Amino acid sequence: QVQLVESGGGLVQAGGSLTLSCAASGNIFSINDMAWYRQAPGKQRELVAGITRGGRTNYADSVEGRFTISRDNARNLVYLQTNSLQPEDTAVYYCNAAISRGGTYSLYWGQGTQVSVSS
């Protein structure tokens, strides 16, 4: 079994910051790409940021310069530092990872953590 568990969400005022964490656990042989997605009410889930095992990153235009994704390969962790939060960043944030249990890679999702930004 493999599990992704997010933490760190909450309610903040506009301009504030939050650090989201996602821990992968279980029968893990290797983790390739990891990413953060978000889904606001009534909208489709969208990619926020991604990071390769080697540390190459990519960001949605809407968060470029405000959010930073990072990972700890030894501890199977991925982080999302969110700064200068705005009400439009309000969403459920999901962790995603490509994980091998010894064979091919499969995509796994966490249960999500709510981020709410008040104006």
GIMOQUI-V799736 format. One line per field, one symbol per residue. psi: psi as a letter, one per 20 degrees, with the letter a starting at -180 (. if undefined). A space follows every 50 residues. Layout:
psi: ???
This chain:
psi: qpppoqrirapqqpiaqqoqqppprbmpgqpdqqrprqoqpjrqpqpgqq prhijpqqqqhiipihqpqrqnhhjlqqqopprlqqhiiprppqqqqopp jicrqqpqqriqpppppq.
